[in-house]
Amino acid sequence: MAGDISTFGSELRRLRNVAGWTLGDLAVAVHYSKSHLSKVENGHKAPSVTFARACDNALGAKGGLAALVPAPARAGVAAGSRPLPASGSPSLPTGFPPASGQGAFDIGSAALLGLSPAGAHREPPLRSPRVLDTFSALFGQLRLLGQRTGPALVLPSVLAQTHALTQLARNAEPELRVEALFLASRYAEYGGWMAQESGDDRAALWWTDQAVQMATAAGDHELHSYALIRRACVTMYAHDGLQTVELAQRARSEAVSARVRALAAEREAQGHALLGDHDDCMRALDLAASLADGGGTTAPGRPPLGTSSVEDRLPLVTGWCLYDLGLAAEAAATLDSALAGVPEGAVRARARFGARRALAHASAGNVDQACALATDLLDEVGMVDSATIAHDLRQLARTLTRWHGDPAVRDLSPRLALALRRQPL
C-alpha cells in the first residue's frame, strides 16, 4: 500500500539499521550517494520506484519499500478501458486514422486514398491471388524498413496499402476477399505498432481496433487475442503493471496458437516486473519458455503476429524484467549475452534492448560501460526515431546524473540530450 515520503524514509532507516548497515554501506550497495539516501530517509526527497526496488533487493525487503512508493500517474490513453470490437462483427472499417502530432498520417494525396481527380471513389476489381502476393511481399519489406528507419517514413505506406486492400476486398470473390482482409488486418496491426513508436498511443489503439475488425471479417479470431498484447504494451510503457498483467492474462486465456500464448506470457512477466513481483514474473517467463518449446508456427504464406526480426526474444525479455525488478547487475549480464544473438539488421530491436542494457549497467554502477554502450547506440536510435526507446534513454540520462562529474558522463550527456530532443515525445 502506497504511503507518503516520510513513511518510506522511516521504513528505509529501520531496515538499514536492522541489517546493521551505515548509510555508506547502503550507498555502495545501491549506487546512490549518502546524501541522496539521507534526504530520502529524512523525508526531504521523494523516492523513485527504481530507487525503492534497488533498496528492496539490497536489504532483502521483498518489495516492501516499493509498495510504499506512490504509483506514478498514468499517462496517455487507458489502453484497457475500451473493449475491443465484438468477435462476431463482420463490418468493414470505413474510417481513417486520427491526426497524428507527428504528421505521420498526412499523406496528402487523393490518389493514395483511391479517389479520382474529381473525388469519386474507384472500386478496383480483385481477380487474381497474384495481386495479393505482391501486397504480401511489400508488407515484408515494410516491416524490414520499419526495423531500420522511423515511423514517419513507414506509416504513409501502411495507410495506403491497408486502404487499397480493403477497397479490393469489396469487389472480390469470397475466397480472395477473405485473403485481402486478412492481409489488410496485418498491415493495420503493424500500423498500430508504428503509431506507438511515433509517440501517438491514441492512433496506435485506433489502428489496433481496425485490425481486429478486418481480421474478424476474414474469419481470423487470433488477432483479437494478440490485440490485447498490443494494448498491454501501451499500458506497460505507461507504468501500469496491474493493467499490463490483466490484459496479458486475458490474451493468454483467449489465444489459440502457442506463439501468441507465449508472447502473452512474456508481456505478463513484464507487468509482474513493473509491480515488483519477482516470483510471478519468473513463473510467467517459465511459462513463456514452455509455450515456445511447444512449437506452433504461422501458416505458410501468412505473416506472423509479433516480431519477426528476433528469433528468440525470451532472454531479452528476461533481462528487461530483471531491470524492472531492481536486479540491475543480473539484468546487465543477461542483456550482454542476449544481444549478441540479435541480427545486425534488426536495428530497432538492437536499439530497444541496447538502451535497456545501458540503463542496467548504469544502475549497477558500471558507469564507463554504460556510457560506452550508449555512445554506440546513438546512431541507431536516430535511425529508428522511437518514442518507446526514448523512454529508457531518458531514464538513463536521469540515472547518470548521479555521476555528473565523471568524464565519461560529461562527454555523453550533450550527445544524449541532443538525441532525446529529436525524439517524438
BELUR-V263105 format. One record per residue. N is the residue number from 1. OMEGA is omega as a letter, one per 40 degrees, with the letter a starting at -180 (none if undefined). Layout:
# BELUR-V263105
N;OMEGA / N;OMEGA
This chain:
# BELUR-V263105
1;a / 2;i / 3;i / 4;a / 5;i / 6;i / 7;i / 8;a / 9;i / 10;a / 11;i / 12;i / 13;a / 14;a / 15;i / 16;a / 17;i / 18;i / 19;a / 20;a / 21;i / 22;i / 23;i / 24;i / 25;a / 26;i / 27;i / 28;a / 29;a / 30;i / 31;i / 32;a / 33;i / 34;i / 35;i / 36;a / 37;a / 38;i / 39;i / 40;a / 41;a / 42;i / 43;a / 44;a / 45;a / 46;i / 47;i / 48;i / 49;i / 50;i / 51;a / 52;a / 53;i / 54;i / 55;i / 56;a / 57;a / 58;a / 59;i / 60;a / 61;i / 62;i / 63;a / 64;i / 65;i / 66;i / 67;i / 68;i / 69;i / 70;i / 71;i / 72;i / 73;i / 74;a / 75;i / 76;a / 77;i / 78;a / 79;a / 80;a / 81;a / 82;i / 83;i / 84;i / 85;i / 86;a / 87;a / 88;a / 89;a / 90;a / 91;i / 92;i / 93;a / 94;a / 95;i / 96;a / 97;i / 98;i / 99;i / 100;i / 101;a / 102;i / 103;a / 104;a / 105;a / 106;a / 107;i / 108;a / 109;i / 110;a / 111;i / 112;i / 113;i / 114;a / 115;i / 116;i / 117;i / 118;i / 119;a / 120;i / 121;i / 122;i / 123;a / 124;i / 125;i / 126;a / 127;a / 128;i / 129;i / 130;i / 131;a / 132;i / 133;i / 134;i / 135;i / 136;i / 137;i / 138;i / 139;i / 140;i / 141;i / 142;i / 143;i / 144;i / 145;i / 146;i / 147;a / 148;i / 149;a / 150;a / 151;a / 152;i / 153;a / 154;a / 155;i / 156;i / 157;i / 158;i / 159;a / 160;a / 161;i / 162;i / 163;a / 164;a / 165;i / 166;i / 167;i / 168;a / 169;a / 170;a / 171;a / 172;i / 173;a / 174;a / 175;i / 176;i / 177;i / 178;a / 179;i / 180;i / 181;i / 182;a / 183;i / 184;i / 185;i / 186;i / 187;a / 188;i / 189;i / 190;i / 191;i / 192;i / 193;i / 194;i / 195;i / 196;i / 197;i / 198;i / 199;a / 200;a / 201;i / 202;i / 203;i / 204;a / 205;i / 206;i / 207;a / 208;i / 209;i / 210;i / 211;i / 212;i / 213;i / 214;a / 215;i / 216;i / 217;i / 218;i / 219;i / 220;a / 221;a / 222;a / 223;i / 224;i / 225;a / 226;i / 227;i / 228;i / 229;i / 230;i / 231;i / 232;i / 233;i / 234;a / 235;i / 236;a / 237;i / 238;i / 239;a / 240;a / 241;a / 242;a / 243;i / 244;i / 245;a / 246;a / 247;a / 248;i / 249;i / 250;i / 251;a / 252;a / 253;a / 254;a / 255;i / 256;a / 257;i / 258;a / 259;a / 260;i / 261;i / 262;i / 263;i / 264;i / 265;i / 266;a / 267;i / 268;i / 269;i / 270;i / 271;i / 272;i / 273;i / 274;a / 275;a / 276;a / 277;a / 278;a / 279;i / 280;i / 281;a / 282;i / 283;i / 284;i / 285;i / 286;i / 287;i / 288;i / 289;a / 290;i / 291;i / 292;i / 293;a / 294;i / 295;a / 296;a / 297;i / 298;i / 299;a / 300;i / 301;a / 302;a / 303;a / 304;i / 305;a / 306;a / 307;i / 308;a / 309;a / 310;a / 311;a / 312;a / 313;a / 314;i / 315;i / 316;i / 317;i / 318;i / 319;i / 320;a / 321;a / 322;i / 323;a / 324;i / 325;i / 326;a / 327;a / 328;a / 329;i / 330;i / 331;a / 332;a / 333;a / 334;a / 335;i / 336;a / 337;a / 338;a / 339;i / 340;a / 341;a / 342;a / 343;i / 344;a / 345;i / 346;a / 347;a / 348;i / 349;i / 350;i / 351;a / 352;a / 353;i / 354;i / 355;i / 356;i / 357;i / 358;i / 359;i / 360;i / 361;i / 362;a / 363;i / 364;i / 365;i / 366;a / 367;a / 368;i / 369;i / 370;a / 371;i / 372;i / 373;a / 374;i / 375;i / 376;a / 377;a / 378;i / 379;i / 380;i / 381;i / 382;a / 383;a / 384;i / 385;a / 386;i / 387;a / 388;i / 389;i / 390;i / 391;i / 392;i / 393;i / 394;i / 395;i / 396;i / 397;i / 398;a / 399;a / 400;i / 401;i / 402;a / 403;a / 404;i / 405;a / 406;a / 407;a / 408;i / 409;i / 410;i / 411;a / 412;a / 413;a / 414;i / 415;i / 416;i / 417;i / 418;i / 419;a / 420;i / 421;i / 422;a / 423;a / 424;a / 425;none
